[in-house]
């Protein structure tokens, strides 16, 4: 069978992901204050560069009651009110980016071959503007051509129906997908006959879901936004709120004003955790801003498990744990007590990189707090021992009884705006029998019982089988680990389909045939045959609320995600023998989808009524609401793991991937990282100045980075060294450029999440 042949230049770009940079970046002193006037100016600048009037109009609607949900992150909005400007700098960038005047129309695709486009940066690709028409790439062609929607759906249906087996189909989901579209997406996959429903959470917070489900019986956090103002202590771990979810800084600032203390734990000292000037409060803008962290702990990469074992050791040795809570609501305490007492302080300090004196001092603060919230993000979830690390964090919270009380709890902070909601409504490659039975009872479909593939397993499946890969949003090639392996897997597919709003690198590395299907964005009006529709999303704290666009679509040829799912289903219905589902009825009125969700999924009673209320409604959260734990014992579980961490040997480094301030996930807005003092560059490696000197390297020198895993080497060429305050033998690089260094088989135990935050590398001078 014919396979798309890549030119040598394109092969290089697939390996490197983005074109190599010729000039070193510029470096200034990292900023000490987040947001403020520079944040306001950056928001205005991005709006001016795209579509100023439309951007400003939409910013007045973002995150408002009956407005649209910001696509920037999943941080919650206040329950009872909305400010006039309920957004942050990155939210303003996301809105302006979607409202751009530029169009990647059929003329653009006829002008640019995929070979030529592969030589352009991700930033350049994103700036080509909104997709306007369905496009197809046929065998032996290097250019996409326009195709009708009907023909596109027929092509997908043909390829799916001609697969050797249904489990060669892969239905990938991005976290921006609405609850309605996600529910229909999983319904389509299971109606077709597969649980192959990988999603972006497999790459990021899967470890949180696995760990928390085992520990407390639910794969979500246990706090509400209002708890931050009631907390005595807030611990923020492995997280950069200033860049990845800036509105969290408002919550931390308000908590500080209410008397809370904040401890920041991270290998890098991030600007957002130092000081914050609220851009919508004039006194903050004029003053020096509010101090956020009372303490910063510069922990080794992957040293968090040991650090939290040290905190537990202090709490246990001082006998300041909550004996009544532990007796009434937990299981496994005696085993945990034993393993903590046996843990040696030398092991704790060696793994964490934090002195015993500092751990004991901070442990005393933690032991005295009556209401503690612990927050974390991908700095915790993307290691081999991530599940164990998160359970160690939960153990500390259980010791203090910090679950199910005001101002206390656990808070995994999600990135994508609806990644949590997608999982809630069925995007899960390992569905439970209760959900499948309910789905069958309410739709008549006999859903498969066998587990499907996650993101890593999807790549392996595509390597082995001539699959059909359909992506509901996202940029799978850039988001996944082991870029070369992922690219090879996608090229082995019969058909790859990308449902997108703007051009990205996944459009350039394709199967034998490829489709780009342009969909509506969050800001845009979704008009069906019946009326203007709204969709719903779930934020990081379990609130389900509405989202409705207010602007005209970028093109008259765009379809909603819901319409695209039902279009595929109706075309496929002609070719396969399955029970009848009234797809057209679901597509024309989204209330019908919500009624079906309400029938199939616990917690969505009166969905259509409750979601129309200002602010929406909270889904049930038994640990938070009633100290009820859906575990085997019926109680919260202490898990007793031996502490461990990934350590670099001599002449090696432990690398973690990070984001710049000018990007959102794989979307690159620009080449600057304002808070870290970086401009005009992304192919950089942050190194401790002492490591630079000891390894006979120099500031801004060009180097090659090689990762090492199970005897196999992967080398990425031509990176610039940037001196930075980071623990010795630790380095950091930007995602997605360094994803090619993350081995496909290097994954977290139990969750199978790529270990993007702990990669063993060596660094050598570039030869040319």
Number of C-alpha atoms within 10 A of each C-alpha: 5 10 15 18 14 15 10 10 13 21 17 17 19 26 23 22 27 22 19 18 16 12 12 20 20 13 17 11 11 17 15 16 22 27 26 22 17 16 19 16 13 17 21 18 14 23 24 15 12 21 18 18 13 19 26 17 12 22 25 16 23 27 28 24 21 20 20 26 30 26 25 24 27 27 23 22 22 15 15 9 11 14 12 13 14 18 23 27 26 28 24 26 24 23 29 28 24 25 27 22 16 16 18 19 18 17 12 15 17 13 11 14 15 21 19 14 19 25 19 16 19 24 18 16 19 21 21 18 22 26 26 25 23 25 23 22 24 17 14 12 15 19 19 25 19 19 17 13 19 12 13 23 21 20 20 24 21 15 16 24 18 12 16 12 12 19 19 20 30 28 24 27 29 24 27 28 27 26 30 26 26 28 23 28 28 25 24 20 23 21 24 24 19 26 29 28 27 25 27 25 26 20 25 24 27 24 32 32 24 21 26 23 18 21 27 29 24 20 22 25 25 26 28 22 18 14 20 26 19 19 25 23 25 27 19 25 23 22 26 27 21 25 25 26 24 23 24 20 24 17 19 25 25 16 23 23 14 14 13 23 21 26 20 26 25 25 28 24 20 24 22 27 28 21 22 26 27 23 22 18 10 12 12 16 17 11 10 13 21 21 18 26 21 13 15 18 19 19 25 28 32 31 26 31 26 28 31 23 27 27 24 29 25 24 23 17 13 12 12 16 21 17 12 10 15 20 11 11 18 22 20 15 19 11 13 19 16 11 17 22 15 11 16 12 16 11 15 26 21 17 23 26 22 20 15 17 10 12 23 17 12 17 20 16 15 25 22 15 18 17 24 31 25 23 20 24 22 25 25 27 32 29 29 26 24 31 27 26 29 24 25 27 23 25 24 24 23 24 23 24 23 24 28 19 21 20 24 29 28 25 22 27 27 27 27 26 25 27 29 27 28 29 22 20 26 25 30 23 22 17 19 12 11 11 16 20 15 15 22 14 13 13 17 15 20 17 21 16 15 12 15 19 24 26 26 22 16 25 24 17 20 25 19 13 17 21 29 28 27 19 24 27 23 25 22 26 28 27 20 24 30 25 26 22 21 26 25 17 25 26 25 24 25 23 25 26 25 24 25 23 23 24 24 27 23 21 25 23 25 28 29 24 23 29 27 28 28 27 29 26 25 27 28 20 18 25 16 15 9 10 11 15 17 22 24 23 27 29 24 27 24 22 20 24 25 27 25 24 24 19 17 15 21 23 16 9 16 22 25 21 27 27 21 22 22 24 23 20 25 18 19 23 19 13 14 13 9 15 11 11 17 10 20 13 13 20 25 20 18 23 19 15 23 23 16 20 23 17 19 23 17 15 16 22 16 12 20 18 11 17 22 16 13 16 23 23 21 19 16 14 22 16 24 21 13 12 17 17 23 17 16 12 13 14 22 30 27 25 19 19 17 13 22 19 21 17 20 17 12 8 12 17 23 23 28 27 23 19 20 23 22 20 21 22 20 21 20 22 21 20 18 20 20 22 22 20 14 21 17 15 19 26 25 25 25 22 24 18 19 14 20 19 11 10 11 9 17 18 16 18 17 24 22 18 21 20 23 17 16 8 6 9 14 17 18 19 19 22 26 26 27 25 20 20 17 22 20 18 21 24 29 25 23 17 22 25 24 30 26 26 27 28 24 23 17 21 23 21 16 15 24 21 29 30 26 30 24 28 28 22 24 20 20 16 17 14 9 7
